[in-house]
Amino acid sequence: MKKELLSSIENIEIYPIISLLIFVTFFIGMFIWVINVDKKYVDHMKEMPFNDEPQNIDGYEKV
C-alpha cells in the first residue's frame, strides 16, 4: 500500500536528492566551522564543566 501511495505522487524522486543535499551541506558546513573555530573558544568550552563560578574572560561569558 505504501509503495503504491508513494509512486502515485508526482515528482517524488526529487525529495531524496534534496534530503541528501541538505545532509551533505550541513556536514560540510560543520567541518568548515570546526577547522576555523578559535582555539581559545574550544579551550573555554572544554573547561566550562569544571568551573563553578560565573566569569567573563576574553569576551566569552562563563555561566
ZALUM-620413 format. One record per atom (N, C-alpha, C): residue number from 0; residue in one letter; atom name; x, y, z. Coordinates in nm, 2 decimals. Each point is the difference from the previous one (the first is absolute). Example, Ala and Ser with C-alpha at 12.3 -4.5 7.8 and 13.67 -1.06 7.14 Angstrom:
2
[pt 0 A N [1.32 -0.57 0.78]]
[pt 0 A CA [-0.09 0.12 0.00]]
[pt 0 A C [0.09 0.12 0.00]]
[pt 1 S N [-0.04 0.11 -0.07]]
[pt 1 S CA [0.09 0.11 0.00]]
[pt 1 S C [-0.08 0.11 0.08]]
This chain:
63
[pt 0 M N [0.08 -0.12 0.00]]
[pt 0 M CA [-0.08 0.12 0.00]]
[pt 0 M C [0.09 0.13 0.00]]
[pt 1 K N [0.10 0.00 0.09]]
[pt 1 K CA [0.09 0.11 0.00]]
[pt 1 K C [0.07 0.03 -0.13]]
[pt 2 K N [0.04 -0.11 -0.06]]
[pt 2 K CA [0.07 0.01 -0.13]]
[pt 2 K C [-0.09 0.06 -0.11]]
[pt 3 E N [-0.12 -0.04 0.00]]
[pt 3 E CA [-0.10 0.06 -0.10]]
[pt 3 E C [-0.03 0.14 0.03]]
[pt 4 L N [-0.01 0.04 0.12]]
[pt 4 L CA [-0.03 0.13 0.04]]
[pt 4 L C [0.12 0.10 -0.04]]
[pt 5 L N [0.12 -0.05 0.03]]
[pt 5 L CA [0.12 0.09 -0.03]]
[pt 5 L C [0.02 0.01 -0.15]]
[pt 6 S N [-0.03 -0.11 -0.07]]
[pt 6 S CA [0.03 0.00 -0.14]]
[pt 6 S C [-0.11 0.09 -0.08]]
[pt 7 S N [-0.11 0.02 0.07]]
[pt 7 S CA [-0.11 0.08 -0.07]]
[pt 7 S C [0.03 0.15 0.02]]
[pt 8 I N [0.10 0.04 0.08]]
[pt 8 I CA [0.03 0.14 0.02]]
[pt 8 I C [0.09 0.05 -0.11]]
[pt 9 E N [-0.03 0.11 -0.07]]
[pt 9 E CA [0.08 0.05 -0.11]]
[pt 9 E C [0.13 0.06 0.05]]
[pt 10 N N [0.10 -0.02 -0.07]]
[pt 10 N CA [0.14 0.06 0.03]]
[pt 10 N C [0.05 -0.04 0.14]]
[pt 11 I N [-0.04 -0.12 0.05]]
[pt 11 I CA [0.05 -0.05 0.13]]
[pt 11 I C [0.15 -0.02 0.00]]
[pt 12 E N [0.06 -0.03 -0.12]]
[pt 12 E CA [0.14 -0.04 0.00]]
[pt 12 E C [0.09 0.12 0.03]]
[pt 13 I N [-0.05 0.12 0.01]]
[pt 13 I CA [0.09 0.11 0.04]]
[pt 13 I C [0.02 0.01 0.15]]
[pt 14 Y N [-0.09 -0.05 0.08]]
[pt 14 Y CA [0.02 0.01 0.14]]
[pt 14 Y C [0.12 -0.07 0.06]]
[pt 15 P N [0.03 -0.12 -0.04]]
[pt 15 P CA [0.13 -0.06 0.05]]
[pt 15 P C [0.12 0.08 -0.04]]
[pt 16 I N [0.00 0.06 -0.12]]
[pt 16 I CA [0.11 0.08 -0.04]]
[pt 16 I C [0.02 0.13 0.08]]
[pt 17 I N [-0.12 0.06 0.03]]
[pt 17 I CA [0.00 0.12 0.09]]
[pt 17 I C [0.05 -0.03 0.14]]
[pt 18 S N [-0.05 -0.12 0.05]]
[pt 18 S CA [0.05 -0.04 0.13]]
[pt 18 S C [0.15 -0.02 0.01]]
[pt 19 L N [0.05 -0.07 -0.10]]
[pt 19 L CA [0.14 -0.02 -0.01]]
[pt 19 L C [0.08 0.13 -0.01]]
[pt 20 L N [-0.04 0.09 -0.08]]
[pt 20 L CA [0.06 0.13 -0.01]]
[pt 20 L C [0.00 0.08 0.13]]
[pt 21 I N [-0.11 0.00 0.08]]
[pt 21 I CA [0.00 0.06 0.13]]
[pt 21 I C [0.09 -0.07 0.09]]
[pt 22 F N [0.00 -0.13 0.01]]
[pt 22 F CA [0.09 -0.07 0.08]]
[pt 22 F C [0.15 0.03 -0.03]]
[pt 23 V N [0.04 -0.01 -0.12]]
[pt 23 V CA [0.14 0.03 -0.04]]
[pt 23 V C [0.04 0.14 0.03]]
[pt 24 T N [-0.09 0.10 -0.03]]
[pt 24 T CA [0.03 0.14 0.02]]
[pt 24 T C [0.02 0.03 0.15]]
[pt 25 F N [-0.09 -0.06 0.09]]
[pt 25 F CA [0.02 0.02 0.14]]
[pt 25 F C [0.13 -0.06 0.05]]
[pt 26 F N [0.04 -0.12 -0.04]]
[pt 26 F CA [0.12 -0.05 0.05]]
[pt 26 F C [0.13 0.06 -0.06]]
[pt 27 I N [-0.01 0.05 -0.12]]
[pt 27 I CA [0.11 0.08 -0.05]]
[pt 27 I C [0.01 0.13 0.07]]
[pt 28 G N [-0.11 0.07 0.03]]
[pt 28 G CA [0.00 0.12 0.08]]
[pt 28 G C [0.06 -0.02 0.14]]
[pt 29 M N [-0.04 -0.11 0.06]]
[pt 29 M CA [0.05 -0.03 0.14]]
[pt 29 M C [0.15 -0.03 -0.01]]
[pt 30 F N [0.05 -0.07 -0.10]]
[pt 30 F CA [0.14 -0.03 -0.02]]
[pt 30 F C [0.08 0.13 -0.02]]
[pt 31 I N [-0.05 0.09 -0.08]]
[pt 31 I CA [0.07 0.13 -0.02]]
[pt 31 I C [0.00 0.08 0.13]]
[pt 32 W N [-0.11 0.00 0.08]]
[pt 32 W CA [0.00 0.07 0.13]]
[pt 32 W C [0.10 -0.06 0.10]]
[pt 33 V N [0.01 -0.13 0.00]]
[pt 33 V CA [0.09 -0.07 0.09]]
[pt 33 V C [0.15 0.04 -0.03]]
[pt 34 I N [0.03 0.00 -0.13]]
[pt 34 I CA [0.13 0.04 -0.05]]
[pt 34 I C [0.03 0.14 0.04]]
[pt 35 N N [-0.09 0.09 -0.01]]
[pt 35 N CA [0.02 0.14 0.02]]
[pt 35 N C [-0.03 0.06 0.14]]
[pt 36 V N [-0.05 -0.08 0.09]]
[pt 36 V CA [-0.03 0.04 0.13]]
[pt 36 V C [0.12 0.05 0.08]]
[pt 37 D N [-0.02 0.11 0.08]]
[pt 37 D CA [0.11 0.05 0.08]]
[pt 37 D C [0.04 -0.09 0.11]]
[pt 38 K N [0.12 -0.03 0.02]]
[pt 38 K CA [0.05 -0.10 0.10]]
[pt 38 K C [-0.03 0.05 0.14]]
[pt 39 K N [0.00 0.13 0.02]]
[pt 39 K CA [-0.03 0.05 0.14]]
[pt 39 K C [-0.15 -0.04 0.03]]
[pt 40 Y N [-0.09 0.01 -0.10]]
[pt 40 Y CA [-0.14 -0.04 0.02]]
[pt 40 Y C [-0.01 -0.14 0.04]]
[pt 41 V N [0.08 -0.09 -0.07]]
[pt 41 V CA [-0.01 -0.14 0.03]]
[pt 41 V C [0.06 -0.03 0.14]]
[pt 42 D N [0.11 0.06 0.04]]
[pt 42 D CA [0.05 -0.01 0.13]]
[pt 42 D C [-0.10 0.04 0.11]]
[pt 43 H N [-0.06 0.12 -0.03]]
[pt 43 H CA [-0.10 0.05 0.09]]
[pt 43 H C [-0.12 -0.10 0.02]]
[pt 44 M N [-0.05 -0.05 -0.11]]
[pt 44 M CA [-0.11 -0.09 0.01]]
[pt 44 M C [0.04 -0.14 0.07]]
[pt 45 K N [0.12 -0.03 -0.02]]
[pt 45 K CA [0.05 -0.13 0.06]]
[pt 45 K C [0.01 0.01 0.15]]
[pt 46 E N [0.03 0.12 0.05]]
[pt 46 E CA [0.02 0.02 0.14]]
[pt 46 E C [-0.13 0.04 0.07]]
[pt 47 M N [-0.11 0.03 -0.07]]
[pt 47 M CA [-0.12 0.04 0.06]]
[pt 47 M C [-0.06 -0.09 0.11]]
[pt 48 P N [0.00 -0.13 -0.03]]
[pt 48 P CA [-0.06 -0.09 0.11]]
[pt 48 P C [0.07 0.00 0.13]]
[pt 49 F N [0.12 0.04 0.00]]
[pt 49 F CA [0.08 0.00 0.12]]
[pt 49 F C [0.00 0.13 0.08]]
[pt 50 N N [-0.05 0.11 -0.06]]
[pt 50 N CA [-0.01 0.13 0.07]]
[pt 50 N C [-0.13 0.01 0.07]]
[pt 51 D N [0.00 0.04 0.13]]
[pt 51 D CA [-0.12 0.02 0.07]]
[pt 51 D C [-0.05 0.14 0.01]]
[pt 52 E N [0.10 0.10 -0.02]]
[pt 52 E CA [-0.04 0.14 0.01]]
[pt 52 E C [-0.01 0.06 -0.13]]
[pt 53 P N [-0.11 0.08 -0.03]]
[pt 53 P CA [-0.01 0.07 -0.13]]
[pt 53 P C [0.10 0.11 -0.01]]
[pt 54 Q N [0.07 0.00 -0.11]]
[pt 54 Q CA [0.10 0.11 -0.03]]
[pt 54 Q C [-0.01 0.04 -0.15]]
[pt 55 N N [0.06 0.11 -0.03]]
[pt 55 N CA [0.00 0.05 -0.14]]
[pt 55 N C [0.15 0.02 -0.03]]
[pt 56 I N [0.05 -0.09 -0.08]]
[pt 56 I CA [0.14 0.01 -0.04]]
[pt 56 I C [0.01 0.00 -0.15]]
[pt 57 D N [0.08 0.09 -0.05]]
[pt 57 D CA [0.02 0.01 -0.15]]
[pt 57 D C [-0.12 0.01 -0.08]]
[pt 58 G N [-0.11 0.06 0.05]]
[pt 58 G CA [-0.12 0.01 -0.08]]
[pt 58 G C [-0.09 -0.12 0.00]]
[pt 59 Y N [0.04 -0.11 0.06]]
[pt 59 Y CA [-0.08 -0.12 0.01]]
[pt 59 Y C [-0.06 0.00 0.14]]
[pt 60 E N [-0.13 0.00 0.01]]
[pt 60 E CA [-0.07 0.00 0.13]]
[pt 60 E C [-0.01 -0.14 0.06]]
[pt 61 K N [0.05 -0.01 0.12]]
[pt 61 K CA [-0.01 -0.13 0.06]]
[pt 61 K C [-0.12 0.00 0.10]]
[pt 62 V N [-0.09 -0.09 -0.02]]
[pt 62 V CA [-0.12 0.00 0.08]]
[pt 62 V C [0.00 -0.13 0.08]]
